[in-house]
Amino acid sequence: MEANPYAAPGAVVEDRYAFDANDLEARKASRWQRLGAAFLDGIVIALCMMPVFFQSFATYNARVHGTVPPAFALSGYMFFCLFLGLAVIVVNCILLSRNGQTIGKKLLGIKIVRTDGSQATLGRIFLTRYLPIRLFGFIPFVGPIIALVDVLMIFGDEKRCMHDRIADTIVIND
């Protein structure tokens, strides 16, 4: 038989993954690392909000003593906090898109990957990992229960929260 010169190439290409299944299981981040990363991310956001807290306290204190603080100071603090918050969001988006890490995860040396070891995309992280749980959180009565179940699922054998299962991701040591 003659070979068809117009036929598609017949090369066999294997799918390559960043890690094999046994390696991923051994590299899973501990529950304490994940808790610490969430705690550090919360501290970063809280630090962004500190100027508003101090200005609110100063405003309350001034009103208690019968004086009125200048309005421009409060709006300046609000814009400063908005700028800081946007900066944290941008930094987290850059870290998440490059390596699947937030600021807290970067500091603790852990990252988000797909269950096959490949890199999780920014879209997957936001649209399937964060968004569903946040949307369920807005439902009265049901939202807090779903948020609690999400967090408590970390104590299962797989060390995966509900948002990990929804997004088909795991958190591993970097």
N, C-alpha and C positions, 0 to 999 in steps of 0.2 A: 504494500500500500504506500502511496505517496503521501508525504506530509503536506498539509495545507499551509501555504506561506501566509495566508491571511487569518489564520486561527489565532485566538488569544494565547498568550504564553501559558504554559502548563506548570509553572513553578509552584511548589508547595510552600506556603508561608505559615509558620507557626505563630499563634498569638503569644506575645511575651508579656508577662506581668512583672510588676516591680518586685513582688515577693510571692513566695508560695504559701499555701494555706497553713502549714506548720509554723513557718517563720512569722506569719501575721499573728497567730495565736500566742506565740511566745513574746511578741513585741507589743501586745495590748497594754495600753496605759492603765495604771492602777486607778482604783476609785478615788483615792486620795489625791492623785495628780489631777484628775478631772475636776474634783471639788476645788482644789487649789487654783486651777486655771479659771474656773467660774468666779471664784472669790476675787482673784486679781482683776479680772475684767470688770467686776462690780466696783472695785476700788477705783479703777481708772475713770469710770463714769461718775462716781461720787466726787472725785477730785475736780472733774469738770463742772460739777454743780455747786461746789463750795462757795464761789463768789456770790451766787444768788442767795445761798443760805445766809452768809454773813450780811449781805445787804438787806435781806428780809428781816434779820434780827435787828439791824441798826434802824430800819424803818419802824419796826414795832416799838423799839426802845424810844425813838424820838417822839412817836405819837403818844406814848404813855406819859412822857414828860411835857407834853403840850407843844412841841415844835414839829414842823413838817420838813422832812428831808427833801432836798431838791430832786425833782422827777428825773432830770437828765442822768443823775448818778445811777438810778435803778435801771434805766434803759441801757446805759453803758454796760452795766454788769450783765444784763440779759444778752446783749449782742456779743460780749466777750465769751459768755458761756455757750452761746449758740456756735460761735467760731470754734471753741474748744471741742464741743460735741461733734461738729462736722469734721474736724481734724481727726478725731478718734475713729469716726466711721470710715473716713478715707484710708487711714492707716490700716484698720482692720480689713477693709476690702482688698487692699493691696496684698497684705499678708495672707488672707484667705485664698486669693486667686493664685498667688505664687506657690504657696506651700501648704495650704489648708490649715493655717494657724491664725488665732487671734493674738492680741498682745499677751494675754495670760498664758495661752498655750505655748507661745514662743518662749516666754520666760521659763516655763517648766519643761520645755523640750518635748512637747507632744504635738501631734497633728492629726487632722481628719483625712482619712483615705476611704476609698470604696472597699467593699468586702473582698474584692479580687486583688487588692493592693494597688490599683491604679489611682491616680490623683483625682480627687473630687473637684468638680468644676465649681466656680462661684455660683452659677445658676442653680446647680443641684443643692449646694449648701443653703442658699437663701430660700429657694422655692419649695424644696421638699424637706429640708431639715429644720429650718427656723419658722417659716411662714405657717404651716398647718397648726403647730402647737400654739403659736401666738394667736391665730384666728380662733381656735377653740377656747383660748383663755378669755375671750370676750363674751362667751355665752354664760349668762347668769346661772349660778348653782353648778352647772356642769363643768365650766372652765377651770375652777380651782381643783376639782377632782381629777380632771385630765392632766393638769399641770403636776399634781402630786403623783399620779400614776407614772407619768413620764419620768420624773426624777427617781422614783422608787424602783423602776425597772433596772436600774444600774446594779442592783443587788442580785440579779439573776446570774446564771452560770456564764452567760456570754459577756457580761459587763457592758451591755448595750442598753441605752435608754430607748423610749418609744420613738423619739425623733431620729435616732440612729437606725432603727428598724424601718421606719417610713422611707428614709433617704438611702437605705442600703449602704450605710457608712459605718466605720469603726474608728476609734481613736487609738493611735499607736504611739510608742516612743519614737522620737525623731532620730 
